Amino acid sequence: MKRCLLLCCFVLTVQVHGATPQVPSSIRFADIRLQLSQEAKKRIQEKVDSLTKSEKYFQALLDRANLFLPIVERILKEENLPLDFKYLIIQESALISDAVSTANAVGFWQFKEPAAREMGLKIDQHVDERMHIAGATRAAAKYLKQHNQEFNNWLYALLAYNEGRGGARKLIKKRYLGAKSMKIEQQAHVYIICFLAYKVAFEKVLGKESHPELYLHEYQEAHGKTLAEIAKEFGVDQKQVKDHNKWLKRYRVPHDTTCVAIIPMTHQQYARRVTFTKKNTLEKKDVDYAEYWEKQKNFPVITTQKYKKSNTKVTLVNEMTGVVALPGDSTVSLAKAGNIPLSQFLTFNDLDRNHSIIPGQVYYYMPKRRKAGIHFHIVRQGETWWSIAQKYGIKQEALLLKNRLRKAVPLKPGRVLWLRFIRPANIPVAYEHPPNASK
């Protein structure tokens, strides 16, 4: 992904909280120890000095980073990507959602359109998900992981992010493939020098404080609503909501996007909301899990939407485009019917190529979400993690994480699964056995 370096060669900021950070002789990046030559140290230090030259601008960038990076760090963790890559988003865009480079790369992670689409980001007359902090970060994580699969070296994956895998192949040293220690010489690529400067400049101060005014809330129930309606619902400034949702071209969150609205709230507003949510859903000792036996019967929500211009009917499953499988269907035929590649169909539905389509089961033509429409599900006989994830249109990985698991374990009927929040560590796994526990 060739692009101009937005900030590296631009004098941006200053010393914050003390003296200018000094570049050490070695730097730990991801799982690699980087030994710096004196010449490489000098080049990196020059960039650090440039970044920390103006205290006013550095503090502004630090505040912006402290606002956005909690979302970035969460997604990097979910995607099993080294957290050091959080410095890359600062380098790429200064965390300006609608940043555009001279190479026409757009958004937080500076994606060009072909690469963005390849990574599953939607770009049309309604949205440009390159400007969505969570959506673009997940796409960048996927992109970096693809590079690392080839090079087995996170530093080379970083280089490929700028040069493309083809360009990176011409620059790498084969002896470092899979290496846990590398030497950075004077002739190191400017992109790597620049990245290491960002890491040195920010790592001691980033995350020490919150943004002085705002907290960003990811609003999951935004689909179909306008930003004006959302601003009124939360009692926040409409202009600020628009400023933090520039990925929306028409100020309405469409049903066919997996991205959610970003709500800028004051710390006081967020604290009140969290207290209310916990009091009403998470920390109540008398949660009536039994009522969810009835609520979960409403899922999956299957509707048909008709487009006036083309007279085309589209099936929506939990407000996402999907299909209900019929006898004789296969993964190939369903992918073809949805006009998407087989590989995407398999990925969207957490499937492998050996999956046999189940008649009556719902399948999706777009990425599933990370939260369900209700808080809990009580396992019934014969259900699996996958079938429950399909029922609510959430990623199986997300379902596992919400229940404090990395890998699927056998499910017992009656187990209460968390669908919207991560089960707190101090709340044990619960079981609910109503009189009729059969399917």
N, C-alpha and C positions, 0 to 999 in steps of 0.2 A: 504494500500500500504506500506508494511513493507520494510524498507530500512535502510541502515546505515546513520547516521547523518553526512553529508559530512563535515560540518564546525564547528558544535557546540563544539566538543571536540578537536578542532584543533586551536592552537594559530595562529590567522590570522593577526590581525592588531593593530591600535594605536589611541592616542588622536589626533583629528583633530579639528582645529579652537578652541582650548582652552582645558579646563580641561575635564577629563573623565566624561561622563554623569553619574549622580547619579540616582539610582532607587527610584522612589517615593513610598509612602505608598499605593497609588491606581493608577491603570492604566485603561484608557478607551480603550476597544477593541471592535470594531464594535459597537453593541448597548448594551454592557454589561460593568458595572463598576466592576473591579476586585480589591478586597481588599486583600492586600498582608500581610501575617504574617511576622514577623521579620526573621524567618528562610528562607522563600521563597524569601524575598528581598535579603538576603545574597547570596543565590544560583544564583539568576538572576544577581546580581552585579558582582559575580565572572566571569560569562560569558561575561558581558559587558566589564570588565577589560581585559579579554582575547581577545575579538574582537578589542579593541582599544589600544592594547599594542604596535604595530608597526605602526607608522604613515605612512610609505611608503606603506605598503600593504593595510592599511585601505583606504588611498586616492585612490589607484588603484581600489579597489572594489567600492568605492563611485563614481568614474568617470564612471565605467562600469554601475553602477546602474542608474546614470543620463543619460546615453546613451539609455538604454533599457526601462526604466520605463515609459516614455511617452506613448509608445505602450501598455505596461502592464496596466497602469492606464486607458487608453481609453477603453480597452476591459473590465476591471472590471466594469467600469461605464455602458457600454452597456449591460453587463450581470447582472446588479443590484447586484453586489457583494461588500461588504464593502471594501473600499480602503486599510484598514489595511492589507489585504492579499498580498499587494505588498511586504511586508517584508518577506513573506514566500518563494518567488522565490529566494531571496538572500540567505536565509537559506538553501534552497534545493540544489542549484547548483552554487552559487556564480556568477550566470548569465553566466556560461560557457556552450555554446550550446551543446557540445558533452560530457559533464560530464557523467561518468558511475560510479554507486555505487558498492559496494561489493555484493549487492543483485541484480545486473544487471538491476537497474533502470536507465533510460537514459534521457538526455536532460534537458532543462531549469527547468521543473517541476518534473523531476525524476519519469517518468511513467515506470512501467513494461509493457511489450508488451500486455498482456491480457486486462489490464485496459485501455491502450491507445486505443486499437481497440474498446473496449466497448464505449469509449467516442467519437468515430468517427475519430480518427487519422489514417492516412494511413501509413502503413509500408510495403514496398515491395522492389523490386530490383532497383527502381528508386528513392524512397524518404523514409525518416524517419521523419515524421512530428513532432515527439517529440522534434526535434532540431530546430523547427521553433518557433520563439518568439510569434507570434500572434496565430498561430494554437494551440500550446501547452497551451497557456494562456487561450484560450477559452475552451479547453477541461478541464483544471484544474478548471475553474469557474463552469462548468457543474457538475464536480465531487463533488466539495464542496457543491454546492446547493442540490445535491442529499442527501448528508450526513445531511445537515441542515433540509431537509424535514422530516427526521426521528427524529432528536434530538431537533429541534427548539432551537438550541443553537449553535452559531457560534464557540465558543471555543471547543465544542465537535465535531463539523464538522471538525475543525482543527486537533483534536486528531485522528479522523477517517481517515484523509488523510494519517496519518502515520501508524495507526494500523489496518485500515479497519473497517467497521461498526461492524463486529462481535467482533473484539478485543476491540473496544471502548465501546461496551455494557458492557463488564466485568469491565471497569474502571470508568464508569460514576456514578454520584450520581443522582438518579431520582428526587430528590427535586429541582435540578437545570435545569430540562427540561423546557424551556421557560422562564427561569429566566433572569432578567435584572441586577442582582447583584450577585456576587459570591465571595467566599473567596478562595484564593490560599494559600494552606498550604505547609509545608516543604516537604511532600511526593508527591507533584504534579509531574506529568509525566515529564521526562526530555525534551520531545519534546515541551511541553508547556513552560517550563522554558527557553529553548533555543530560542523559537520564541519571547517571551517577551523581552529577551535580545537584539535580533536584532531590535525590535521596539524601545527600549530605546536608543540603540547605534546610530540608523540612523535617527530617526524622526526629530531631530532638524537641521540636515544638508542636508538631502536628498532633491533634487529639488531646492536648493538655487542657484545652478550654472548649466550651461550646461556642457556637455562633452567638454574638452578643445579643441578638434579638430573636432569631427565628429557629424553629425546628420544622423539618420536612416530614409530613405524614403521608403515607401511601394509602390512598383511599380506594379500597377494593370494589366498592359498590357504585362506582361512578359511571358505568357503562349505560349509554342512552341519555345521560344528563348533560346539560350545558354547564359551562363554567360559571355562568351567572347563578344558576340554580345551586351549584355546589358551594359557591362563595356564601350565598344566603343561608344554606343549610348549616355551614360551619361558623357563620358569623365573622368571616374574615374579609379582608379587602379584595374586591373583585380584580383590580389591576394587578395586585401581587399574585393572585391565582393565575391570571393570564401570563404574567412574566415567567412563572415557573412551569408553564405547560405550552411552550412554544412549539412543541411537537404536534400540537393540534392546529390544523389550518382553518378550521371552521368553528372553533370554540365549543365543540360538542364531542364527548367521548363516544366513538362508535362502538357498536356491539362486537364487531369482528376484529378488535385489537385485544391483545393480551396485556397491553400496558395499562396502567391505572393512573388516575389523576394524582398529581403531587400538590399537597395542600400546605402552604407556608403558614405556620401557626406560631404565635408567641409561646414562650416556654410556659407561661401561666395557662394559656388555653390548652396546650397539650397535656399539662399535668392534670387539669380538671378532667379532660377526656379520658386519660388513662385511669384515673381514680374511679370514674364512673363505669368504665368498661370492666375493670377488675371487680368492682363491687357487684356488678350485675351479671357477669358471665364466668369469671375465672376463679375467684377466690371464695365464692359462696360454698359453704360446707353442706348446704342443703340443695344442691343442684338436683333437679328432678330429671335424671337421665332417662327415665321411662318415657317421658313425653317425646323423646327423639325416636322412639319406635314408630310413632305416627308421622313425625316430621320427615323422616328419611324415606317414607313411602312416596313423597312428592318428587323424588329424584330418580333418574335424570329428568329434567324439564325438557320436553320435546315439543317444539312448535314449528310451524311452517310459515315462512315469510315469502310474500309474493312481490316481485318487482314490477311496477306498473309499465315501465318503458319496454322491457323485453318479455313481459308476461311469464318470467321464469320463477319457479318455485324452489326455494332453498330450505332445507331442513336445518333448524337450529337446535343444538343439544346444549342445555345449560347456557344459552345465549351465544354459543359458538357454532360455526358451521360444522356439520357432521352428518352422520348417516346411521340408520338402523339396519343392521345386516339382515339379509334374507338367505334362505337356503340356497346353496350353490355359489354364494359369493366367496371370493378369495381376496387375499391382500392385494393381488395384482388388479383384479377387477374393481375393487373399491377405490384404489389409488387412481385408476383410470377414470372412474366415474367422478371423482373429485378434482380431476385435472391437476393432480400434483404428482411429483416423482414418487416411486415406490419407497425410496429411502426416506423421504420426508414423512410419508404416511406411517412408516414403521416408527420413526423417531417421535412423531406427534402422539402416538398411542403406546409408547413404551413397549414395543414389540420386537421380536427377532424374526428372521426370515422363515422360521419353521412354524410360526403361529398358524393355527387353523381357525379360520373365522367362525365365530359362534353366532348362529341365527338368533335374532332378537337383541343381540348385544349392540351397544352404541359405540361408534368409532368417530374420531375427530379429524377434520381437515385443516386444522390450525393448532398451534401449540396450546397445550392445556395450561391452566392457571396454577398458582401456588397456594390458593386458599379456596375453600368451598363456600357454598351459600349458607350453610348452617354450621354450628359449632362442634357438634358431636355426631358420631355414628356408632351404633351398637352392632357388633358383628353377628351375622346370622350363619346358620349351618351352611357350609359349602362356599362361603365367600372367601376371597383372597385379597391380598393387598392390591393386586392389579384390578380386580373387578370393582373394588370399592373406589379406587382412583378414577376408573372410567365412569362410575356412577355419578360422581360429583364433578368430573371434568378437571381434576387436579393431577399434577405430575406425581407419579408414584414416589419418586425421590423426595418430593416435598412432603407427601403424606408420611413417609418414614421419619423424616426429620422432625415433623411436628409431634411425633410420638417417641422422640429421643432414640431413634434407631438409625443405623447406617445401612444395615442389610435386613432383608425380610426374614422374619421368624414365623413359625407356625402360629396361626390365629385360632383362638378358642372361641366358640360361640358365647356371646354375652360381653365380650371385651369392649370397653368404651374407647373409641379412637378419637383423638383430637383432630379437627379439620381446619381450624382457622388460626389458632395460636399454637405455639410450642408448649406442650404440657410442662408446667413448672416442676423443677426437680423435687420440690417438697410435697408434691401431690402424687401419690402412688397410682399405679395402674388400677383402674376400677372395672368391675363387672356388674352388669345389670341383667337379672333373670326374671322377666315378667312371666306370667302364667303360661302364655303361648309363645314359646321360643323357637318354634319351627319356622321354616321359610314361608 
